[in-house]
Amino acid sequence: MSETMRAITQDGYGGPEVLREARLDKPEPGPSEVLIRVRAAGVNPTDWKHRAGPGFLGEPPRILGWDVSGVVEAIGTGVTLHKPGDEVFGMLPYPFGVGSHAEYVTGPTRAFAPKPQNVDHVQAGAVPLAALTAWQALNDTANLQSGQRVLIHAAAGGVGHLAVQIAKAKGAYVIGTASGSKHEFLTELGVDELIDYTAVDFTEAVSDVDVVLDTIAADYRSRSLQVLRKGGVLVSILPYDREELVAEAEDLGVRAEVMLVEADQAGMRAIRELVEAGELRAEIAATFPLADAAKAHEHGETGRTKGKLVLTMD
């Protein structure tokens, strides 16, 4: 008889109530894969967006979740980087490698890196998707350099507060938009200049920016182009209306990029180094046991979360 595991599944689209705990067969690793006993897994906006309606994935049923921190349980054929018993963290290949909101998950070996030794699984499980998004946006796409000015929207959010720390580690001057209640938190993270978007139009408060990280879209993208210096770049992590945005940017003499995060072991190792150096840490807004995944979704959908939400398996 096959071994089983607990997992959070959805059989259809809708609100958090469509999530349910189920007992499913424990997966087995295929070639170049590892089986991980999940200890903690972040919950991200992409999770509740895919729960609510069609996205990149096929039709339900499915298990959501991309963030993973846990222990290697078994390895598939050809695996040499990890061994059973290794503590690892990483992001399942986005978007189609979904499935970490469960007690066990399989994924490609090179999606994972050794877990930072100085943090627990909750911290490590909160980091991958959001930190990789920020790293790939600022480092790989924008090529952010020391001394440059970067504007980060929703700077206290899941991606935003990690992007702030990555930008500071790279020596950038960081400007962040956030409600006034979150300014003290962002000051502690090292933000150099804060804009309360509820009271001030950021286009009137800042200019000559080298890089903008857009985590909001709507009219923020078009307005953000106005604050870039000539040759500056806006990186949006919201994957739509790319052609229109790129054309508008070209007319203004700036550049716009629309990106999706990708599984990336080199990126995970860079993030691990920042965590172990004390330069990157996730703010944990709340943790929930696996069975309370619906409550985590409800919390996230308020739009007022500071930092990250995490499911724990113990």
TILO-882842 format. One record per residue (C-alpha): residue number from 1; chain; x, y, z. Coordinates in Angstrom, 2 decimals. Each point is the difference from the previous one (the first is absolute). Example, Ala and Ser with C-alpha at 12.3 -4.5 7.8 and 13.67 -1.06 7.14 Angstrom:
# residues 2
- 1/A/12.30/-4.50/7.80
- 2/A/1.37/3.44/-0.66
//
This chain:
# residues 314
- 1/A/0.00/0.00/0.00
- 2/A/1.26/3.47/-0.90
- 3/A/0.99/2.37/2.77
- 4/A/-2.21/3.05/0.31
- 5/A/0.41/3.64/0.99
- 6/A/-2.13/2.97/0.96
- 7/A/-0.40/2.71/-2.63
- 8/A/-2.16/3.06/-0.64
- 9/A/-1.95/-0.40/-3.22
- 10/A/-2.60/1.91/-1.97
- 11/A/-2.57/-1.61/-2.26
- 12/A/-1.28/3.24/-1.53
- 13/A/0.48/3.76/-0.05
- 14/A/-1.29/2.35/2.65
- 15/A/0.74/1.48/3.39
- 16/A/2.12/-1.56/2.75
- 17/A/-2.85/-2.38/0.76
- 18/A/0.87/-2.08/-3.09
- 19/A/3.21/-1.13/1.71
- 20/A/-0.23/-3.28/1.89
- 21/A/2.36/-2.37/1.73
- 22/A/0.28/-3.36/-1.75
- 23/A/2.02/-3.16/0.38
- 24/A/1.85/-0.85/-3.21
- 25/A/2.67/-2.42/-1.11
- 26/A/3.48/1.06/0.99
- 27/A/1.91/0.85/-3.22
- 28/A/3.17/-1.74/-1.13
- 29/A/2.98/1.80/-1.54
- 30/A/0.68/-0.57/-3.68
- 31/A/3.33/0.36/-1.79
- 32/A/1.88/3.17/1.09
- 33/A/-2.59/0.65/2.70
- 34/A/0.00/0.06/3.78
- 35/A/-2.82/-0.84/2.39
- 36/A/-0.19/2.58/2.77
- 37/A/-1.76/-0.30/3.31
- 38/A/-1.40/3.51/0.20
- 39/A/0.49/1.74/3.33
- 40/A/-1.24/3.46/-1.04
- 41/A/-1.36/1.61/-3.17
- 42/A/-0.74/3.63/-0.73
- 43/A/-3.39/1.20/-1.20
- 44/A/0.20/2.63/-2.74
- 45/A/-2.48/2.16/-1.94
- 46/A/0.37/-2.32/-2.97
- 47/A/-1.48/-2.78/2.17
- 48/A/-3.26/1.77/0.73
- 49/A/-0.21/1.36/-3.53
- 50/A/0.25/-3.54/-1.43
- 51/A/-2.49/-1.22/2.58
- 52/A/-2.51/2.67/-1.00
- 53/A/0.03/-0.45/-3.76
- 54/A/1.79/-1.21/-3.13
- 55/A/3.65/0.92/-0.24
- 56/A/3.03/-1.73/-1.47
- 57/A/-0.99/-3.41/1.34
- 58/A/-2.51/-2.45/-1.39
- 59/A/-3.36/-0.67/1.54
- 60/A/-0.27/-1.27/3.61
- 61/A/0.34/-2.23/1.94
- 62/A/3.46/1.10/1.11
- 63/A/2.28/0.64/2.95
- 64/A/1.25/3.58/0.20
- 65/A/3.34/1.24/1.31
- 66/A/3.44/0.70/-1.47
- 67/A/2.15/0.85/3.04
- 68/A/1.74/-2.90/1.73
- 69/A/2.22/-0.48/3.02
- 70/A/0.50/-3.52/1.22
- 71/A/2.09/-3.14/0.13
- 72/A/0.93/-2.25/-2.92
- 73/A/-1.78/-3.30/0.53
- 74/A/1.11/-1.85/-3.14
- 75/A/1.79/0.66/-3.28
- 76/A/-0.73/-1.09/-3.56
- 77/A/2.33/-1.47/-2.58
- 78/A/2.99/2.18/-0.86
- 79/A/-0.20/2.35/2.98
- 80/A/3.39/1.00/1.45
- 81/A/-0.53/3.44/1.58
- 82/A/-2.19/-1.02/2.91
- 83/A/-0.19/-3.04/2.24
- 84/A/-2.73/-1.32/2.30
- 85/A/0.10/1.95/3.23
- 86/A/1.19/3.25/-1.59
- 87/A/-1.88/3.15/1.01
- 88/A/-0.88/1.98/-3.13
- 89/A/-2.12/2.93/-1.12
- 90/A/-1.13/1.23/-3.38
- 91/A/-2.82/0.77/-2.37
- 92/A/-1.76/-2.61/-2.10
- 93/A/0.22/0.95/-3.71
- 94/A/-2.45/2.83/-0.55
- 95/A/-2.75/-0.29/-1.01
- 96/A/-0.46/-3.67/-0.86
- 97/A/1.99/-1.62/2.84
- 98/A/-2.63/0.92/2.56
- 99/A/-0.84/-2.23/2.99
- 100/A/1.87/0.86/3.22
- 101/A/-3.03/0.45/2.26
- 102/A/0.29/-3.60/1.03
- 103/A/2.08/-2.15/2.32
- 104/A/2.16/-1.23/-2.90
- 105/A/0.87/1.35/-3.42
- 106/A/2.29/-0.96/-2.87
- 107/A/1.96/2.43/-2.12
- 108/A/3.09/0.37/-2.19
- 109/A/3.22/-0.34/1.96
- 110/A/1.37/3.31/-1.25
- 111/A/-3.02/1.96/1.17
- 112/A/1.36/-0.35/3.53
- 113/A/3.01/1.20/1.96
- 114/A/1.24/-0.84/3.49
- 115/A/-2.15/1.71/2.63
- 116/A/1.77/2.91/1.72
- 117/A/1.42/-1.31/3.26
- 118/A/-0.88/3.08/2.03
- 119/A/-3.79/-0.07/-0.48
- 120/A/-2.80/-2.47/0.68
- 121/A/-2.30/-1.61/-2.56
- 122/A/-2.69/2.67/0.46
- 123/A/2.47/2.72/-1.02
- 124/A/1.41/-2.11/-2.83
- 125/A/-3.46/-0.98/-1.22
- 126/A/-1.08/3.64/-0.18
- 127/A/2.83/1.10/-2.23
- 128/A/0.31/-1.82/-3.37
- 129/A/-2.68/1.30/-2.40
- 130/A/-0.04/3.57/1.29
- 131/A/3.78/0.31/0.36
- 132/A/0.68/-1.61/-3.39
- 133/A/-2.49/2.41/-1.56
- 134/A/1.81/2.95/1.56
- 135/A/3.46/-1.37/-0.84
- 136/A/-0.83/-0.75/-3.63
- 137/A/-1.69/3.40/-0.41
- 138/A/2.72/2.13/1.58
- 139/A/3.15/-2.00/-0.70
- 140/A/-0.63/-1.95/-3.19
- 141/A/-2.47/2.25/-1.84
- 142/A/0.81/3.54/1.16
- 143/A/3.70/-0.60/0.77
- 144/A/-0.33/2.25/3.04
- 145/A/3.33/1.55/0.98
- 146/A/1.39/1.54/3.17
- 147/A/-0.98/3.65/0.30
- 148/A/-3.00/-0.22/-2.30
- 149/A/-3.44/1.21/1.06
- 150/A/-2.72/-2.65/0.11
- 151/A/-3.71/0.52/0.67
- 152/A/-1.76/-3.02/1.46
- 153/A/-3.80/0.02/0.08
- 154/A/-1.84/-1.75/2.84
- 155/A/3.34/-0.08/1.77
- 156/A/-1.38/-1.69/3.12
- 157/A/-1.64/-2.86/-1.92
- 158/A/1.26/-3.52/-0.55
- 159/A/2.18/0.78/-3.02
- 160/A/0.51/3.64/0.95
- 161/A/1.65/-0.39/3.40
- 162/A/2.41/-2.61/-1.36
- 163/A/0.74/2.20/-3.02
- 164/A/0.85/2.84/2.38
- 165/A/2.59/-2.16/1.77
- 166/A/1.49/-1.31/-3.25
- 167/A/0.29/3.53/-1.38
- 168/A/1.67/1.22/3.19
- 169/A/2.41/-2.94/-0.09
- 170/A/0.95/1.09/-3.53
- 171/A/0.69/3.55/1.22
- 172/A/-2.99/1.72/-1.61
- 173/A/-1.89/3.06/1.27
- 174/A/-3.47/-1.37/0.74
- 175/A/-3.29/1.89/-0.25
- 176/A/-3.12/-1.87/1.09
- 177/A/-3.74/0.58/-0.26
- 178/A/-2.12/-1.26/2.90
- 179/A/-2.73/1.21/2.31
- 180/A/1.21/2.10/2.91
- 181/A/-0.61/-2.78/2.53
- 182/A/2.77/-2.06/-1.62
- 183/A/2.65/2.73/-0.18
- 184/A/1.66/-0.90/3.30
- 185/A/0.43/-3.61/-1.15
- 186/A/1.51/1.12/-3.30
- 187/A/2.33/2.45/1.70
- 188/A/1.31/-2.92/2.05
- 189/A/0.69/-1.84/-3.26
- 190/A/2.06/2.94/-1.21
- 191/A/-2.31/1.77/-2.46
- 192/A/1.55/3.40/-0.72
- 193/A/-3.15/1.86/-1.05
- 194/A/-3.63/-0.84/0.70
- 195/A/-3.16/1.09/-1.81
- 196/A/-3.44/-0.44/1.55
- 197/A/-2.03/-0.82/-3.10
- 198/A/-3.24/0.76/1.88
- 199/A/1.04/3.63/0.47
- 200/A/2.50/0.78/-2.77
- 201/A/0.13/-0.57/-3.75
- 202/A/3.35/-1.72/-0.43
- 203/A/0.47/1.57/-3.44
- 204/A/0.19/3.39/1.71
- 205/A/2.29/-1.20/2.79
- 206/A/2.75/-1.81/-1.90
- 207/A/1.90/0.30/-3.28
- 208/A/3.21/-1.08/-1.73
- 209/A/-0.42/-3.62/1.04
- 210/A/2.21/-2.65/-1.62
- 211/A/-2.23/-3.01/0.73
- 212/A/-3.65/-0.47/0.95
- 213/A/-1.29/-3.31/1.32
- 214/A/-3.74/-0.17/-0.67
- 215/A/-1.93/-2.49/2.11
- 216/A/-3.42/1.64/-0.45
- 217/A/-0.70/0.67/-3.70
- 218/A/-3.29/1.88/-0.64
- 219/A/0.95/3.63/-0.72
- 220/A/3.20/-0.32/2.05
- 221/A/1.92/-1.34/-2.97
- 222/A/-0.73/2.89/-2.34
- 223/A/0.50/2.59/2.75
- 224/A/3.28/-1.63/1.06
- 225/A/1.47/0.52/-3.46
- 226/A/-0.23/3.74/0.65
- 227/A/2.43/-0.09/2.94
- 228/A/2.76/-1.87/-1.83
- 229/A/3.07/1.79/-1.25
- 230/A/0.80/-0.40/-3.70
- 231/A/1.27/-3.52/-0.51
- 232/A/-1.58/-1.24/3.24
- 233/A/-1.96/-3.23/0.25
- 234/A/-3.32/-1.04/1.47
- 235/A/-0.38/-3.69/0.88
- 236/A/-3.55/-1.20/0.53
- 237/A/-0.76/-3.41/1.52
- 238/A/-3.60/0.13/-1.25
- 239/A/-0.06/-1.94/-3.29
- 240/A/-2.44/1.86/-2.24
- 241/A/-0.26/2.94/-2.43
- 242/A/3.71/-0.32/-0.80
- 243/A/-0.11/1.36/-3.55
- 244/A/-1.88/3.16/0.99
- 245/A/2.35/0.63/2.94
- 246/A/3.16/-0.54/-2.04
- 247/A/-1.22/2.38/-2.71
- 248/A/-0.85/2.69/2.54
- 249/A/3.43/-0.37/1.60
- 250/A/1.79/0.32/-3.34
- 251/A/-1.83/3.24/-0.72
- 252/A/1.37/1.39/3.28
- 253/A/3.56/-1.17/-0.58
- 254/A/-0.09/-2.63/2.72
- 255/A/-0.31/-3.80/0.10
- 256/A/-2.77/-2.24/1.35
- 257/A/0.22/-3.70/0.71
- 258/A/-2.76/-2.41/1.09
- 259/A/1.31/-3.13/1.69
- 260/A/-1.11/-3.22/1.63
- 261/A/2.13/-1.60/2.68
- 262/A/1.84/-3.19/-1.00
- 263/A/1.45/-2.87/2.00
- 264/A/3.67/0.88/0.32
- 265/A/2.59/-1.78/2.12
- 266/A/2.63/2.69/-0.54
- 267/A/-2.51/2.56/1.23
- 268/A/-0.89/-2.18/3.00
- 269/A/3.67/-0.32/0.92
- 270/A/0.44/3.77/-0.23
- 271/A/-3.05/0.45/2.23
- 272/A/1.40/-2.58/2.44
- 273/A/3.23/2.00/0.22
- 274/A/-1.94/3.19/0.79
- 275/A/-2.04/-1.79/2.67
- 276/A/3.07/-1.53/1.63
- 277/A/1.75/3.39/-0.09
- 278/A/-2.92/1.54/1.90
- 279/A/-0.89/2.25/-2.94
- 280/A/-3.32/-1.62/-0.90
- 281/A/-2.80/-1.16/2.26
- 282/A/-3.70/-0.55/-0.58
- 283/A/-2.45/1.82/2.21
- 284/A/-2.49/-2.67/1.09
- 285/A/-3.47/1.55/0.08
- 286/A/-1.63/-3.22/1.23
- 287/A/0.37/-3.77/-0.01
- 288/A/-2.80/-2.52/-0.40
- 289/A/-0.11/-3.79/0.35
- 290/A/-0.57/-1.77/-3.31
- 291/A/-3.64/-0.70/0.89
- 292/A/-0.65/3.76/0.26
- 293/A/1.15/0.85/-3.54
- 294/A/-3.37/1.66/-0.69
- 295/A/0.60/2.40/2.90
- 296/A/3.40/0.88/-1.47
- 297/A/-1.68/0.84/-3.30
- 298/A/-2.59/2.14/1.78
- 299/A/2.77/1.87/1.79
- 300/A/1.95/0.58/-3.20
- 301/A/-2.97/1.25/-1.96
- 302/A/-0.53/2.89/2.40
- 303/A/2.90/1.72/-1.79
- 304/A/1.37/1.25/3.32
- 305/A/2.64/-2.65/0.65
- 306/A/3.43/1.21/1.09
- 307/A/2.47/-2.64/-1.12
- 308/A/-0.75/-3.66/-0.64
- 309/A/-2.56/-2.65/0.95
- 310/A/1.22/-3.54/0.63
- 311/A/-1.62/-3.44/0.35
- 312/A/1.66/-2.42/2.40
- 313/A/-0.28/-3.78/-0.11
- 314/A/0.75/-0.92/3.62
//
